[in-house]
Amino acid sequence: MKKAKSFVLAISGILLLFAACTDSGLSVDPAKQKAIIDSTFAARSVVLKDSISQVCEERMKIEVAARADSTILAIQAANEEAN
């Protein structure tokens, strides 16, 4: 979540920077501006997706282990009741 917020802040900062440049008489080619924003967005998206994937994988390991443990305990309890 922190990375998503920092990503949004970074994009907002870049857009404000470009707006400030345009207002002060310095102009940036719109195509170049779009290319820079798209490049930054693509790079940040890759980092964010990798981070989210890593967190999901770790969480799955924990949750699958917990679910497997509870299933095994339930089967053992059912077997003990049957005996």
TORPA-4810 file (N, C-alpha, C, O; in nm, 3 decimals):
<nodes>
NODE_1_0.083_-0.119_0.000_0.000_0.000_0.000_0.087_0.125_0.000_0.055_0.223_-0.066_M
NODE_2_0.198_0.120_0.075_0.288_0.235_0.079_0.347_0.262_-0.058_0.363_0.377_-0.099_K
NODE_3_0.381_0.154_-0.129_0.440_0.171_-0.261_0.340_0.230_-0.359_0.376_0.311_-0.445_K
NODE_4_0.214_0.190_-0.345_0.111_0.246_-0.432_0.096_0.395_-0.408_0.081_0.473_-0.502_A
NODE_5_0.098_0.435_-0.281_0.087_0.577_-0.249_0.207_0.654_-0.301_0.192_0.763_-0.356_K
NODE_6_0.327_0.598_-0.283_0.446_0.668_-0.331_0.446_0.675_-0.483_0.496_0.772_-0.541_S
NODE_7_0.392_0.575_-0.548_0.382_0.575_-0.693_0.290_0.688_-0.739_0.324_0.763_-0.831_F
NODE_8_0.175_0.700_-0.675_0.081_0.805_-0.711_0.142_0.943_-0.685_0.126_1.035_-0.765_V
NODE_9_0.212_0.956_-0.573_0.277_1.083_-0.542_0.385_1.117_-0.645_0.399_1.233_-0.684_L
NODE_10_0.460_1.017_-0.688_0.565_1.041_-0.786_0.506_1.087_-0.919_0.554_1.182_-0.980_A
NODE_11_0.402_1.020_-0.963_0.337_1.059_-1.089_0.278_1.199_-1.076_0.289_1.280_-1.168_I
NODE_12_0.217_1.227_-0.961_0.161_1.361_-0.940_0.271_1.467_-0.943_0.253_1.574_-1.001_S
NODE_13_0.383_1.436_-0.881_0.497_1.528_-0.882_0.548_1.554_-1.021_0.579_1.668_-1.056_G
NODE_14_0.556_1.451_-1.100_0.602_1.466_-1.238_0.505_1.553_-1.318_0.546_1.641_-1.393_I
NODE_15_0.377_1.527_-1.300_0.277_1.606_-1.371_0.281_1.753_-1.328_0.269_1.842_-1.412_L
NODE_16_0.299_1.777_-1.198_0.310_1.915_-1.150_0.435_1.983_-1.204_0.433_2.101_-1.238_L
NODE_17_0.544_1.907_-1.211_0.667_1.961_-1.266_0.647_2.004_-1.411_0.690_2.113_-1.450_L
NODE_18_0.584_1.919_-1.489_0.559_1.953_-1.628_0.463_2.071_-1.640_0.479_2.155_-1.728_F
NODE_19_0.365_2.078_-1.552_0.272_2.190_-1.555_0.346_2.320_-1.521_0.320_2.423_-1.582_A
NODE_20_0.436_2.314_-1.424_0.513_2.432_-1.387_0.603_2.476_-1.503_0.618_2.595_-1.528_A
NODE_21_0.662_2.381_-1.572_0.746_2.415_-1.686_0.665_2.482_-1.796_0.712_2.577_-1.859_C
NODE_22_0.546_2.435_-1.818_0.462_2.491_-1.922_0.418_2.633_-1.884_0.413_2.721_-1.970_T
NODE_23_0.386_2.655_-1.758_0.339_2.786_-1.714_0.449_2.891_-1.718_0.421_3.009_-1.738_D
NODE_24_0.572_2.852_-1.698_0.681_2.950_-1.691_0.736_2.987_-1.829_0.835_3.060_-1.838_S
NODE_25_0.676_2.939_-1.932_0.723_2.973_-2.065_0.813_2.865_-2.124_0.838_2.865_-2.244_G
NODE_26_0.860_2.774_-2.042_0.938_2.662_-2.092_0.840_2.556_-2.139_0.755_2.511_-2.063_L
NODE_27_0.852_2.518_-2.261_0.757_2.419_-2.311_0.828_2.286_-2.335_0.944_2.280_-2.374_S
NODE_28_0.754_2.183_-2.309_0.802_2.048_-2.334_0.712_1.989_-2.441_0.590_2.004_-2.437_V
NODE_29_0.772_1.925_-2.534_0.696_1.862_-2.641_0.597_1.763_-2.579_0.638_1.676_-2.503_D
NODE_30_0.468_1.774_-2.610_0.368_1.684_-2.550_0.397_1.536_-2.576_0.372_1.452_-2.489_P
NODE_31_0.449_1.504_-2.692_0.482_1.364_-2.721_0.596_1.317_-2.632_0.593_1.204_-2.582_A
NODE_32_0.695_1.403_-2.613_0.807_1.368_-2.526_0.760_1.356_-2.381_0.802_1.267_-2.307_K
NODE_33_0.672_1.447_-2.343_0.616_1.446_-2.208_0.539_1.314_-2.184_0.556_1.251_-2.079_Q
NODE_34_0.458_1.275_-2.279_0.382_1.151_-2.267_0.474_1.031_-2.262_0.450_0.938_-2.185_K
NODE_35_0.580_1.033_-2.341_0.675_0.923_-2.343_0.744_0.909_-2.206_0.764_0.798_-2.158_A
NODE_36_0.779_1.021_-2.146_0.844_1.018_-2.014_0.747_0.963_-1.910_0.784_0.879_-1.828_I
NODE_37_0.624_1.011_-1.913_0.525_0.964_-1.816_0.497_0.815_-1.837_0.490_0.740_-1.739_I
NODE_38_0.481_0.772_-1.961_0.455_0.631_-1.990_0.571_0.543_-1.945_0.550_0.435_-1.890_D
NODE_39_0.692_0.590_-1.968_0.811_0.515_-1.927_0.818_0.502_-1.776_0.844_0.394_-1.723_S
NODE_40_0.794_0.612_-1.707_0.796_0.610_-1.560_0.686_0.519_-1.508_0.708_0.440_-1.416_T
NODE_41_0.569_0.530_-1.565_0.456_0.447_-1.523_0.487_0.299_-1.544_0.460_0.217_-1.456_F
NODE_42_0.542_0.264_-1.659_0.575_0.124_-1.688_0.678_0.070_-1.590_0.664_-0.041_-1.540_A
NODE_43_0.780_0.149_-1.562_0.885_0.104_-1.469_0.828_0.085_-1.329_0.857_-0.015_-1.263_A
NODE_44_0.749_0.180_-1.284_0.690_0.170_-1.150_0.590_0.056_-1.143_0.578_-0.010_-1.039_R
NODE_45_0.517_0.032_-1.250_0.419_-0.077_-1.252_0.488_-0.212_-1.235_0.439_-0.299_-1.163_S
NODE_46_0.600_-0.230_-1.302_0.674_-0.356_-1.291_0.719_-0.377_-1.147_0.704_-0.487_-1.093_V
NODE_47_0.773_-0.274_-1.085_0.819_-0.284_-0.947_0.702_-0.315_-0.854_0.713_-0.400_-0.766_V
NODE_48_0.591_-0.248_-0.875_0.474_-0.268_-0.790_0.417_-0.408_-0.808_0.381_-0.474_-0.710_L
NODE_49_0.409_-0.455_-0.933_0.358_-0.591_-0.958_0.447_-0.696_-0.894_0.398_-0.793_-0.837_K
NODE_50_0.578_-0.678_-0.904_0.671_-0.772_-0.842_0.653_-0.774_-0.691_0.653_-0.881_-0.630_D
NODE_51_0.638_-0.658_-0.632_0.620_-0.648_-0.488_0.490_-0.716_-0.445_0.488_-0.791_-0.347_S
NODE_52_0.383_-0.689_-0.518_0.254_-0.751_-0.485_0.261_-0.902_-0.501_0.207_-0.975_-0.418_I
NODE_53_0.325_-0.949_-0.606_0.338_-1.093_-0.627_0.414_-1.160_-0.514_0.377_-1.268_-0.468_S
NODE_54_0.520_-1.095_-0.469_0.599_-1.150_-0.360_0.517_-1.159_-0.231_0.521_-1.259_-0.160_Q
NODE_55_0.442_-1.054_-0.201_0.358_-1.054_-0.081_0.251_-1.162_-0.091_0.224_-1.232_0.006_V
NODE_56_0.190_-1.176_-0.209_0.087_-1.278_-0.227_0.143_-1.419_-0.211_0.079_-1.505_-0.149_C
NODE_57_0.261_-1.444_-0.265_0.322_-1.575_-0.252_0.352_-1.608_-0.106_0.327_-1.721_-0.062_E
NODE_58_0.404_-1.514_-0.032_0.432_-1.536_0.110_0.303_-1.563_0.187_0.298_-1.652_0.272_E
NODE_59_0.202_-1.485_0.157_0.075_-1.503_0.227_0.012_-1.638_0.194_-0.044_-1.703_0.281_R
NODE_60_0.022_-1.679_0.068_-0.032_-1.809_0.028_0.038_-1.922_0.103_-0.028_-2.016_0.148_M
NODE_61_0.170_-1.913_0.117_0.243_-2.017_0.190_0.191_-2.028_0.332_0.170_-2.139_0.382_K
NODE_62_0.170_-1.915_0.396_0.123_-1.915_0.535_-0.019_-1.969_0.544_-0.050_-2.053_0.628_I
NODE_63_-0.107_-1.920_0.457_-0.247_-1.960_0.463_-0.268_-2.105_0.421_-0.351_-2.175_0.479_E
NODE_64_-0.193_-2.151_0.322_-0.205_-2.291_0.280_-0.156_-2.383_0.391_-0.217_-2.487_0.417_V
NODE_65_-0.047_-2.347_0.457_0.004_-2.428_0.567_-0.098_-2.435_0.681_-0.121_-2.541_0.737_A
NODE_66_-0.157_-2.321_0.713_-0.257_-2.319_0.821_-0.379_-2.402_0.783_-0.432_-2.476_0.866_A
NODE_67_-0.423_-2.391_0.660_-0.540_-2.467_0.615_-0.509_-2.617_0.614_-0.593_-2.698_0.654_R
NODE_68_-0.389_-2.653_0.570_-0.350_-2.795_0.568_-0.343_-2.849_0.711_-0.388_-2.960_0.737_A
NODE_69_-0.287_-2.771_0.803_-0.279_-2.814_0.942_-0.418_-2.836_1.001_-0.441_-2.936_1.068_D
NODE_70_-0.510_-2.746_0.977_-0.644_-2.761_1.032_-0.718_-2.878_0.968_-0.796_-2.945_1.035_S
NODE_71_-0.693_-2.904_0.841_-0.755_-3.019_0.775_-0.702_-3.149_0.832_-0.779_-3.242_0.857_T
NODE_72_-0.572_-3.155_0.853_-0.512_-3.276_0.911_-0.565_-3.300_1.052_-0.596_-3.414_1.088_I
NODE_73_-0.575_-3.195_1.132_-0.629_-3.209_1.267_-0.774_-3.255_1.264_-0.813_-3.337_1.348_L
NODE_74_-0.853_-3.206_1.171_-0.992_-3.247_1.160_-1.003_-3.395_1.120_-1.087_-3.468_1.173_A
NODE_75_-0.919_-3.437_1.029_-0.919_-3.579_0.987_-0.876_-3.667_1.103_-0.936_-3.772_1.125_I
NODE_76_-0.773_-3.626_1.177_-0.728_-3.704_1.292_-0.837_-3.712_1.398_-0.857_-3.818_1.458_Q
NODE_77_-0.907_-3.604_1.424_-1.016_-3.603_1.522_-1.128_-3.694_1.477_-1.186_-3.766_1.558_A
NODE_78_-1.160_-3.693_1.348_-1.266_-3.780_1.296_-1.226_-3.926_1.307_-1.310_-4.011_1.338_A
NODE_79_-1.099_-3.957_1.282_-1.050_-4.095_1.294_-1.053_-4.141_1.439_-1.085_-4.257_1.466_N
NODE_80_-1.020_-4.054_1.532_-1.020_-4.089_1.674_-1.164_-4.115_1.722_-1.187_-4.205_1.803_E
NODE_81_-1.259_-4.037_1.672_-1.399_-4.058_1.709_-1.451_-4.188_1.653_-1.533_-4.255_1.716_E
NODE_82_-1.404_-4.225_1.535_-1.450_-4.349_1.471_-1.396_-4.470_1.545_-1.459_-4.576_1.544_A
NODE_83_-1.282_-4.456_1.608_-1.222_-4.570_1.681_-1.279_-4.575_1.816_-1.244_-4.663_1.894_N
</nodes>
